[in-house]
Amino acid sequence: MIAFKRYFFLINKIDKLLIIVLLTALILCLYGITWGKVESWNPDDVGFLFFGDFKNILRSPGWFLKPPFQGYFNFFLSYIPLRLIEFLFNLPKNSLASGFIALIWSRILTIILFLGSIVLVFQITKRFFGVFAARIITFIFATSAGLIAYTHFLTTDIPAMFWMLLAFYFSQNILFTGNRNDYILAGLFTGIATATKYNALAIGLTIVVSHALSFNQLELKKMLLSKKLFIGLIMIVLGFVLANPFALLDYQTFISDFWYNYVTTPVYDGKISGNSYWKFLICFQEIIGFPSIIIFCFSFLAALYLTFIKKDKLLYIKPICLLLSVFLVYYYKFGSFPRLETRFVLPILPFWLIISGPFWNKVKPNKILVLSILIILIGYNTVSSFYVGKRFTADIRMVAQTWVTKNIPELSSIESTSYNPTWNKLPNVRLKNTRFPKISGRRKTFYELFKDNSFILKIMEKHEGKADNLNWYTLEELVKRNPQYIAINSLYYQRFIDKPDFVKLYPEVNTYFNNLIQEKYPYRIVFDKESNKPPTWVYPENIDFLHNRMIIFAKK
């Protein structure tokens, strides 16, 4: 127990500024936490993967396109405690473990992981470059609006970043002391990080690099034959299996799904050539903002110059090499993708920020310059983060939930597209709700891209569903179904109207939605609202699955 305490954050005296940073980040994260009221509208969320039945946790998830550890994490720390409270206080089943309470508590768990990431960034930077650089980098990291936005989701992005930072913390220990327990914990948390998000495996490279850098002389035989290094690498596998046991118990599904995801993810939008090395930096801008990207690009280059060319402080060389090793490999790998999303690059951001440490120490004597930079960056970040919470709170689907509750009679029939609220999850709402058959466009795209790859085509039947049900999107079928209400959301229908590729692939769907919106079908618009756009000067410009237009039709 004493040894374990020694590893966790060697803070003899908690930094007062760190406490201020954590409180600031917490307040910014809590604004907008009620988004969705009873559910999350991000389809990439895995937080509720095992909710609803204790037996779920004992069965294979049946798919591994995303690793399921965050589902396990939320199940044990959210669902089980809430069900236990229900049992102890004789409350109705799932009165707490579903809906509003489960949603809020699950998001609080994500916020806790983000706050833990802030502490880790501070500690890692402090041990490499001192408390001054740690304070600056941590404050900017903690108030970045792009990060605050992701704390409102139940996706794997913030958790993966936390586990990667925790694994790196112990890799940092390897560089300092080389204790066997550090190898074990670095490997264990690398495995957990990988079981949270597959691209987090890149952090495992730091075990090897820190091991090599811990030697003062090049002793290849001693390096490669090290038992501690072997244990650390084995722990990656063990940690992954412990966090994702069905990867072994249902290995055939795991292997096929992992390979399918690896091949198809970079080409989801149909683009198969080119790279995203420049877009990688644009994604950074979406996370930390334009002023910060300018300052940190300069400070990143300045830190490399001070470390490797000017050799200002030789003791910075090994830390920079360790940080660069994971960043460059991650950048090279994921920047090579034709398609790159902001969430792909989010976990590596803190390591890039920490590299700037030598620059901040160099400009430390110029207090006016540093203070001016901090006021601009932190002020801009805080205002943008405030608008993030405001945008979640003002999602027009929240308004639609209230409108449906008040205006649609009980047991009315309603057809809803993807990205609409699940109406019957709302208290006192009982509707005969039917979902539109979803058309992602990937089925037709993949048939063309992978027409010579029988493996992908076979697995595609499992993950992309059966043939697109285009008959649904006709006036004749609509008249037969005869719903009383129809609810459509722009996050689904807009692609069939605006995107030339979708219009070409699905002309009948384009006609269906255009005629519906223009009231050419026997339905009239009774609710039509669109989320307000934030000021053009705040960031991030786009937040996943947030800005949308909701239209509800009633029979004429």
C-alpha positions as CSV (number, residue, x, y, z in Angstrom):
1,M,0.0,0.0,0.0
2,I,2.8,2.4,0.9
3,A,4.5,1.6,-2.5
4,F,1.3,2.2,-4.4
5,K,0.8,5.6,-2.7
6,R,4.3,6.5,-3.7
7,Y,3.4,6.1,-7.4
8,F,0.3,8.2,-7.4
9,F,1.1,11.8,-8.0
10,L,4.0,12.7,-5.8
11,I,2.3,15.9,-4.6
12,N,3.7,16.9,-1.2
13,K,1.7,20.1,-1.3
14,I,-1.2,20.5,-3.7
15,D,-0.6,23.4,-6.0
16,K,-3.2,26.2,-5.4
17,L,-3.4,27.2,-9.0
18,L,-4.2,23.5,-9.9
19,I,-7.2,23.6,-7.6
20,I,-8.4,26.8,-9.3
21,V,-7.9,25.1,-12.7
22,L,-9.9,22.1,-11.6
23,L,-12.7,24.1,-10.3
24,T,-12.8,26.3,-13.4
25,A,-12.9,23.2,-15.6
26,L,-15.6,21.6,-13.5
27,I,-17.9,24.6,-13.8
28,L,-17.4,24.7,-17.6
29,C,-18.1,21.0,-17.9
30,L,-21.3,21.1,-15.8
31,Y,-22.9,23.8,-18.1
32,G,-25.1,21.9,-20.6
33,I,-24.8,18.6,-18.7
34,T,-28.6,18.1,-19.0
35,W,-28.3,17.8,-22.9
36,G,-30.9,15.2,-24.0
37,K,-32.7,15.2,-20.6
38,V,-33.2,11.4,-20.6
39,E,-30.7,10.2,-23.3
40,S,-27.6,11.1,-25.2
41,W,-28.0,12.0,-28.9
42,N,-24.4,11.1,-29.9
43,P,-24.6,7.8,-31.8
44,D,-20.9,7.1,-31.0
45,D,-21.7,6.8,-27.3
46,V,-20.9,3.4,-25.7
47,G,-21.6,4.4,-22.1
48,F,-25.0,2.6,-22.0
49,L,-23.8,-0.5,-23.8
50,F,-24.5,-3.0,-21.0
51,F,-27.3,-1.1,-19.2
52,G,-30.7,-2.7,-18.7
53,D,-29.9,-6.3,-17.7
54,F,-27.2,-7.8,-15.4
55,K,-26.9,-10.7,-17.8
56,N,-25.7,-8.4,-20.5
57,I,-22.3,-8.1,-18.7
58,L,-21.9,-11.9,-18.8
59,R,-22.4,-12.1,-22.6
60,S,-20.2,-11.1,-25.4
61,P,-21.1,-7.7,-26.8
62,G,-21.3,-9.4,-30.2
63,W,-19.4,-6.6,-31.9
64,F,-16.0,-5.0,-31.5
65,L,-16.0,-2.1,-34.0
66,K,-15.3,0.0,-30.9
67,P,-13.7,-1.7,-27.8
68,P,-16.2,-2.1,-25.0
69,F,-14.3,-1.1,-21.9
70,Q,-16.0,2.2,-21.4
71,G,-19.2,0.3,-21.4
72,Y,-18.0,-1.9,-18.6
73,F,-16.6,1.1,-16.8
74,N,-19.9,2.9,-16.8
75,F,-21.8,-0.2,-16.0
76,F,-19.9,-0.9,-12.8
77,L,-19.6,2.7,-11.6
78,S,-23.1,4.0,-12.8
79,Y,-25.6,1.2,-13.4
80,I,-24.8,-1.1,-10.5
81,P,-24.6,1.7,-7.8
82,L,-27.9,3.2,-9.0
83,R,-29.6,-0.2,-9.0
84,L,-28.2,-0.9,-5.5
85,I,-29.7,2.4,-4.3
86,E,-33.1,1.4,-5.9
87,F,-32.9,-1.9,-4.0
88,L,-31.9,-0.4,-0.6
89,F,-34.6,2.2,-0.7
90,N,-37.3,0.0,-2.3
91,L,-37.6,2.2,-5.4
92,P,-39.1,1.0,-8.7
93,K,-36.7,-0.8,-11.0
94,N,-34.7,1.4,-13.2
95,S,-36.2,4.6,-11.7
96,L,-32.6,5.8,-11.2
97,A,-30.6,3.4,-13.5
98,S,-32.2,4.8,-16.6
99,G,-33.3,8.2,-17.9
100,F,-32.2,11.5,-16.3
101,I,-30.2,10.3,-13.2
102,A,-28.3,7.6,-15.1
103,L,-27.4,10.1,-17.9
104,I,-26.2,12.8,-15.5
105,W,-24.2,10.5,-13.3
106,S,-22.6,8.9,-16.4
107,R,-21.5,12.3,-17.7
108,I,-20.1,13.2,-14.2
109,L,-17.9,10.1,-14.5
110,T,-16.6,11.3,-17.8
111,I,-16.0,14.7,-16.2
112,I,-14.1,13.0,-13.4
113,L,-11.8,11.4,-16.0
114,F,-11.3,14.8,-17.6
115,L,-10.3,16.3,-14.3
116,G,-8.0,13.4,-13.7
117,S,-6.4,14.1,-17.1
118,I,-5.8,17.7,-16.0
119,V,-4.0,16.5,-12.9
120,L,-1.9,14.1,-15.0
121,V,-1.0,16.8,-17.5
122,F,0.1,19.0,-14.6
123,Q,2.2,16.3,-12.9
124,I,3.8,15.0,-16.1
125,T,4.8,18.6,-17.2
126,K,5.9,19.5,-13.7
127,R,8.3,16.6,-13.4
128,F,9.8,17.2,-16.9
129,F,9.9,21.0,-17.0
130,G,9.0,22.4,-13.6
131,V,5.9,24.0,-12.0
132,F,5.9,27.2,-14.1
133,A,5.5,25.4,-17.4
134,A,3.0,23.0,-15.8
135,R,0.7,25.8,-14.7
136,I,0.6,27.5,-18.1
137,I,0.0,24.3,-20.1
138,T,-2.5,22.8,-17.7
139,F,-4.6,26.0,-17.5
140,I,-4.8,26.3,-21.3
141,F,-5.5,22.5,-21.6
142,A,-8.2,22.6,-18.9
143,T,-10.2,25.5,-20.4
144,S,-10.0,24.4,-24.1
145,A,-13.6,24.5,-25.5
146,G,-13.0,21.5,-27.8
147,L,-12.2,19.3,-24.8
148,I,-15.1,20.7,-22.7
149,A,-17.4,19.8,-25.6
150,Y,-16.4,16.1,-25.4
151,T,-17.1,15.9,-21.7
152,H,-20.8,16.2,-22.6
153,F,-20.7,12.9,-24.5
154,L,-20.4,9.3,-23.3
155,T,-17.9,8.4,-26.1
156,T,-14.5,6.9,-25.6
157,D,-12.4,10.0,-26.4
158,I,-12.0,11.6,-23.0
159,P,-11.6,8.2,-21.2
160,A,-8.9,7.1,-23.8
161,M,-7.0,10.3,-23.2
162,F,-7.1,9.7,-19.4
163,W,-5.8,6.2,-19.6
164,M,-3.1,7.2,-22.1
165,L,-1.9,9.9,-19.8
166,L,-1.9,7.5,-16.8
167,A,0.1,5.0,-18.8
168,F,2.5,7.7,-19.8
169,Y,2.9,8.8,-16.2
170,F,4.3,5.4,-15.3
171,S,6.4,5.3,-18.5
172,Q,7.8,8.6,-17.2
173,N,8.7,6.8,-14.0
174,I,10.6,4.2,-16.0
175,L,12.7,7.0,-17.4
176,F,13.4,8.3,-13.9
177,T,13.8,5.2,-11.8
178,G,13.2,2.1,-13.9
179,N,11.3,0.3,-11.1
180,R,9.7,-3.0,-12.1
181,N,6.3,-1.9,-10.8
182,D,6.4,1.1,-13.2
183,Y,6.8,-1.3,-16.1
184,I,3.9,-3.3,-14.8
185,L,1.6,-0.3,-14.4
186,A,2.6,1.3,-17.6
187,G,1.8,-1.9,-19.5
188,L,-1.5,-2.5,-17.6
189,F,-2.8,1.0,-18.3
190,T,-1.7,0.9,-21.9
191,G,-3.8,-2.3,-22.3
192,I,-6.8,-0.6,-20.6
193,A,-6.3,2.5,-22.8
194,T,-6.3,0.2,-25.9
195,A,-9.5,-1.6,-24.6
196,T,-11.1,1.9,-24.4
197,K,-10.1,3.1,-27.9
198,Y,-7.9,1.1,-30.3
199,N,-5.7,4.0,-31.4
200,A,-4.6,4.5,-27.8
201,L,-2.2,1.5,-28.3
202,A,0.3,4.1,-29.6
203,I,1.1,5.0,-26.0
204,G,2.7,1.6,-25.5
205,L,5.6,2.8,-27.5
206,T,6.7,5.0,-24.6
207,I,7.4,1.9,-22.5
208,V,10.1,0.9,-25.0
209,V,11.4,4.4,-25.6
210,S,11.6,5.3,-21.9
211,H,13.3,1.9,-21.2
212,A,15.9,2.7,-23.9
213,L,16.4,6.3,-22.7
214,S,16.9,5.1,-19.1
215,F,20.3,3.7,-20.1
216,N,23.2,6.2,-20.1
217,Q,25.1,4.1,-22.7
218,L,23.9,2.2,-25.8
219,E,23.7,-1.4,-24.5
220,L,21.5,-3.2,-27.0
221,K,21.8,-6.6,-25.5
222,K,21.0,-5.4,-22.0
223,M,18.1,-3.3,-23.4
224,L,16.5,-6.0,-25.5
225,L,16.9,-8.8,-23.0
226,S,15.5,-6.9,-20.1
227,K,13.0,-8.9,-18.0
228,K,11.3,-5.7,-16.9
229,L,10.7,-4.6,-20.5
230,F,9.3,-8.0,-21.3
231,I,7.0,-7.9,-18.3
232,G,5.8,-4.4,-19.3
233,L,5.0,-5.5,-22.9
234,I,3.2,-8.6,-21.6
235,M,1.1,-6.5,-19.3
236,I,-0.2,-4.6,-22.3
237,V,-1.8,-7.8,-23.6
238,L,-2.9,-8.8,-20.1
239,G,-4.4,-5.3,-19.4
240,F,-6.3,-5.4,-22.7
241,V,-7.8,-8.8,-22.1
242,L,-8.7,-7.9,-18.5
243,A,-10.5,-4.8,-19.8
244,N,-12.0,-6.6,-22.8
245,P,-12.3,-10.3,-21.9
246,F,-14.5,-11.3,-24.8
247,A,-11.7,-10.3,-27.2
248,L,-10.3,-13.7,-26.1
249,L,-13.5,-15.5,-25.3
250,D,-15.1,-14.5,-28.6
251,Y,-11.9,-14.0,-30.5
252,Q,-13.3,-14.8,-33.9
253,T,-15.8,-12.0,-33.7
254,F,-13.2,-9.7,-32.2
255,I,-10.6,-10.4,-35.0
256,S,-13.1,-10.0,-37.9
257,D,-14.7,-6.8,-36.4
258,F,-11.3,-5.3,-35.6
259,W,-10.1,-5.9,-39.1
260,Y,-13.3,-4.6,-40.6
261,N,-13.0,-1.4,-38.6
262,Y,-9.3,-1.0,-39.4
263,V,-10.0,-1.2,-43.1
264,T,-13.2,0.8,-43.4
265,T,-12.8,3.7,-40.9
266,P,-10.4,5.7,-43.0
267,V,-12.7,5.6,-46.0
268,Y,-16.2,6.0,-44.4
269,D,-16.9,9.0,-46.6
270,G,-15.8,7.2,-49.8
271,K,-12.5,9.0,-50.2
272,I,-9.7,6.5,-50.7
273,S,-6.8,8.6,-51.7
274,G,-4.8,11.5,-50.1
275,N,-3.9,12.1,-46.5
276,S,-4.9,14.3,-43.6
277,Y,-1.6,15.6,-42.2
278,W,-2.7,19.2,-42.6
279,K,-6.2,18.5,-41.3
280,F,-4.6,17.0,-38.2
281,L,-3.5,20.5,-37.2
282,I,-6.9,21.9,-38.1
283,C,-8.4,19.3,-35.7
284,F,-6.1,20.7,-33.0
285,Q,-7.5,24.2,-33.8
286,E,-11.0,22.8,-33.3
287,I,-10.0,21.5,-29.8
288,I,-7.9,24.4,-28.4
289,G,-8.8,27.4,-30.7
290,F,-7.0,29.5,-33.3
291,P,-5.0,31.7,-30.8
292,S,-3.8,28.7,-28.9
293,I,-2.8,26.8,-32.1
294,I,-0.7,29.7,-33.3
295,I,1.0,30.1,-29.9
296,F,1.6,26.4,-29.4
297,C,2.8,25.8,-32.9
298,F,5.4,28.4,-32.3
299,S,6.2,27.2,-28.8
300,F,6.4,23.6,-30.1
301,L,9.0,24.5,-32.7
302,A,10.8,26.8,-30.3
303,A,11.0,24.0,-27.8
304,L,12.6,21.7,-30.4
305,Y,15.1,24.4,-31.3
306,L,16.0,25.1,-27.7
307,T,16.4,21.4,-26.9
308,F,18.2,19.9,-30.0
309,I,19.9,22.8,-31.7
310,K,20.7,25.4,-29.1
311,K,20.8,22.6,-26.4
312,D,19.7,25.1,-23.8
313,K,19.3,22.4,-21.2
314,L,20.6,18.9,-21.8
315,L,18.2,17.4,-19.2
316,Y,15.3,18.3,-21.6
317,I,16.5,16.0,-24.3
318,K,15.2,12.7,-23.0
319,P,11.8,14.1,-22.0
320,I,11.3,15.7,-25.4
321,C,12.4,12.5,-27.2
322,L,9.9,10.5,-25.1
323,L,7.1,12.8,-25.9
324,L,8.0,13.1,-29.5
325,S,8.1,9.4,-30.0
326,V,4.4,8.9,-29.3
327,F,3.3,12.1,-30.9
328,L,5.2,11.5,-34.2
329,V,4.1,7.9,-34.5
330,Y,0.5,8.8,-33.8
331,Y,0.7,11.8,-36.2
332,Y,2.2,9.7,-39.0
333,K,-0.3,6.9,-38.6
334,F,-3.5,8.8,-38.3
335,G,-2.5,11.6,-40.5
336,S,-2.1,9.1,-43.4
337,F,-5.9,8.5,-43.3
338,P,-7.9,10.0,-46.1
339,R,-10.6,10.7,-43.5
340,L,-9.8,12.2,-40.2
341,E,-12.3,13.3,-37.5
342,T,-11.5,15.6,-34.5
343,R,-12.1,12.8,-32.1
344,F,-9.3,10.7,-33.7
345,V,-6.7,13.3,-32.7
346,L,-8.0,14.4,-29.3
347,P,-6.2,11.7,-27.2
348,I,-2.8,12.8,-28.4
349,L,-3.3,16.6,-27.9
350,P,-1.9,16.8,-24.3
351,F,1.4,15.2,-25.3
352,W,1.8,17.8,-28.0
353,L,1.1,20.6,-25.6
354,I,3.5,19.3,-23.0
355,I,6.4,19.4,-25.5
356,S,6.2,23.2,-25.4
357,G,7.5,23.2,-21.8
358,P,11.1,24.4,-22.6
359,F,9.7,27.5,-24.4
360,W,7.6,28.6,-21.4
361,N,10.6,28.3,-19.1
362,K,12.7,30.4,-21.6
363,V,10.2,33.2,-21.6
364,K,9.5,33.1,-17.9
365,P,11.6,36.2,-17.1
366,N,9.4,38.3,-19.5
367,K,6.4,38.4,-17.1
368,I,4.4,41.0,-19.2
369,L,4.6,38.8,-22.3
370,V,3.6,35.6,-20.5
371,L,0.8,37.4,-18.7
372,S,-0.5,38.9,-21.9
373,I,-0.5,35.5,-23.6
374,L,-2.3,33.9,-20.7
375,I,-5.0,36.6,-20.5
376,I,-5.7,36.3,-24.2
377,L,-5.7,32.4,-24.4
378,I,-7.5,31.6,-21.1
379,G,-10.0,34.5,-21.6
380,Y,-10.8,33.3,-25.1
381,N,-11.0,29.7,-24.1
382,T,-13.3,30.4,-21.2
383,V,-15.8,32.4,-23.3
384,S,-15.8,29.8,-26.0
385,S,-16.3,27.0,-23.4
386,F,-19.3,29.0,-22.0
387,Y,-20.8,29.0,-25.5
388,V,-20.2,25.2,-25.7
389,G,-22.5,24.7,-22.7
390,K,-25.0,27.2,-24.1
391,R,-25.1,25.3,-27.4
392,F,-25.8,22.0,-25.7
393,T,-28.5,23.6,-23.5
394,A,-30.1,25.3,-26.6
395,D,-30.3,22.2,-28.7
396,I,-33.6,22.5,-30.5
397,R,-34.4,18.8,-29.7
398,M,-34.8,19.9,-26.1
399,V,-37.5,22.3,-27.2
400,A,-39.1,19.5,-29.4
401,Q,-39.3,17.2,-26.4
402,T,-41.4,19.8,-24.5
403,W,-43.5,20.5,-27.5
404,V,-44.3,16.8,-28.1
405,T,-45.2,16.3,-24.5
406,K,-47.7,19.2,-24.6
407,N,-49.1,18.9,-28.1
408,I,-49.2,15.3,-29.3
409,P,-52.1,13.2,-27.8
410,E,-51.3,9.9,-26.1
411,L,-50.9,6.8,-28.2
412,S,-50.7,8.8,-31.4
413,S,-48.7,7.2,-34.2
414,I,-45.4,8.9,-35.2
415,E,-42.6,8.1,-37.5
416,S,-39.2,9.5,-36.6
417,T,-35.8,9.6,-38.4
418,S,-32.5,8.9,-36.7
419,Y,-31.1,11.7,-34.4
420,N,-34.6,12.5,-33.1
421,P,-35.4,12.1,-29.4
422,T,-36.8,8.7,-28.3
423,W,-40.1,10.1,-27.4
424,N,-41.3,7.3,-25.1
425,K,-38.3,7.8,-22.8
426,L,-39.9,11.1,-21.7
427,P,-42.1,11.0,-18.6
428,N,-45.8,10.9,-19.3
429,V,-45.3,10.3,-23.1
430,R,-46.7,7.2,-24.7
431,L,-46.7,7.2,-28.5
432,K,-46.7,4.5,-31.2
433,N,-43.3,5.4,-32.4
434,T,-41.7,3.9,-35.6
435,R,-38.2,4.6,-36.7
436,F,-37.4,5.3,-40.4
437,P,-35.1,2.5,-41.8
438,K,-31.7,4.2,-41.6
439,I,-29.7,4.6,-44.8
440,S,-26.1,5.5,-44.0
441,G,-24.8,5.4,-47.6
442,R,-21.9,3.2,-46.6
443,R,-23.5,0.1,-48.0
444,K,-23.4,1.3,-51.6
445,T,-20.1,3.1,-51.1
446,F,-18.4,0.0,-49.6
447,Y,-19.8,-2.3,-52.4
448,E,-17.9,-0.1,-54.8
449,L,-14.7,0.4,-52.8
450,F,-14.4,-3.2,-51.7
451,K,-15.9,-5.1,-54.6
452,D,-12.8,-7.3,-54.8
453,N,-12.6,-7.9,-51.0
454,S,-14.9,-10.8,-50.2
455,F,-14.1,-10.6,-46.4
456,I,-15.2,-7.0,-46.1
457,L,-18.3,-7.6,-48.2
458,K,-19.3,-10.5,-46.0
459,I,-18.8,-8.7,-42.7
460,M,-20.6,-5.7,-44.1
461,E,-23.8,-7.6,-44.1
462,K,-23.5,-7.7,-40.3
463,H,-22.5,-4.1,-39.6
464,E,-24.4,-2.2,-42.3
465,G,-27.6,-4.1,-42.2
466,K,-29.7,-5.6,-44.9
467,A,-30.3,-3.9,-48.3
468,D,-31.5,-0.3,-48.0
469,N,-35.3,-0.2,-47.7
470,L,-36.0,2.4,-50.4
471,N,-39.7,1.5,-50.7
472,W,-40.3,3.2,-47.4
473,Y,-39.4,6.6,-49.0
474,T,-42.3,6.7,-51.4
475,L,-45.7,8.4,-51.2
476,E,-47.5,5.1,-51.8
477,E,-45.9,3.4,-48.8
478,L,-46.4,6.5,-46.7
479,V,-50.2,6.5,-47.4
480,K,-50.3,2.8,-46.5
481,R,-48.6,3.3,-43.2
482,N,-50.7,6.4,-42.5
483,P,-48.9,7.8,-39.4
484,Q,-50.5,10.7,-37.7
485,Y,-47.2,12.5,-37.2
486,I,-43.8,12.5,-38.8
487,A,-40.6,13.9,-37.2
488,I,-37.4,14.4,-39.2
489,N,-34.0,15.7,-38.2
490,S,-31.5,17.5,-40.4
491,L,-28.6,15.4,-39.1
492,Y,-30.2,12.6,-41.1
493,Y,-32.2,14.1,-44.0
494,Q,-29.9,17.0,-44.9
495,R,-27.4,14.7,-46.6
496,F,-30.0,13.5,-49.0
497,I,-30.8,17.0,-50.0
498,D,-27.4,18.8,-50.0
499,K,-24.7,16.3,-50.7
500,P,-24.4,15.5,-54.4
501,D,-23.1,12.0,-53.8
502,F,-26.1,11.1,-51.7
503,V,-28.5,12.7,-54.2
504,K,-26.9,10.6,-56.9
505,L,-27.0,7.4,-54.9
506,Y,-30.5,7.9,-53.5
507,P,-32.7,10.1,-55.8
508,E,-35.9,8.6,-54.4
509,V,-34.9,9.6,-50.9
510,N,-34.1,13.1,-52.1
511,T,-37.5,13.4,-53.7
512,Y,-39.3,12.1,-50.6
513,F,-37.7,14.6,-48.2
514,N,-38.1,17.5,-50.6
515,N,-41.7,16.8,-51.2
516,L,-42.4,16.3,-47.4
517,I,-40.7,19.6,-46.5
518,Q,-42.5,21.5,-49.3
519,E,-45.8,20.0,-47.9
520,K,-46.6,18.3,-51.3
521,Y,-47.6,15.2,-49.3
522,P,-50.7,15.0,-47.2
523,Y,-48.9,16.4,-44.2
524,R,-48.4,19.9,-42.9
525,I,-45.5,21.4,-40.8
526,V,-46.6,22.0,-37.1
527,F,-43.1,22.4,-35.6
528,D,-40.0,23.7,-37.4
529,K,-37.0,25.0,-35.5
530,E,-33.3,25.1,-36.0
531,S,-30.5,25.4,-33.4
532,N,-29.1,28.9,-33.2
533,K,-25.6,29.3,-34.6
534,P,-22.9,30.5,-32.1
535,P,-20.9,33.7,-32.9
536,T,-18.4,33.1,-35.7
537,W,-15.5,34.0,-33.5
538,V,-15.9,31.2,-30.9
539,Y,-14.7,27.7,-31.3
540,P,-15.2,24.8,-31.9
541,E,-16.9,25.6,-35.2
542,N,-18.6,22.2,-35.2
543,I,-19.6,20.0,-32.3
544,D,-20.5,16.4,-33.2
545,F,-24.2,15.8,-33.7
546,L,-25.3,19.0,-32.1
547,H,-26.4,21.7,-34.6
548,N,-29.7,20.5,-36.2
549,R,-33.1,21.4,-37.5
550,M,-36.2,19.6,-36.3
551,I,-39.4,19.4,-38.3
552,I,-42.6,17.7,-37.2
553,F,-45.5,17.1,-39.5
554,A,-49.1,16.3,-38.8
555,K,-51.7,14.9,-41.2
556,K,-53.6,17.6,-43.1
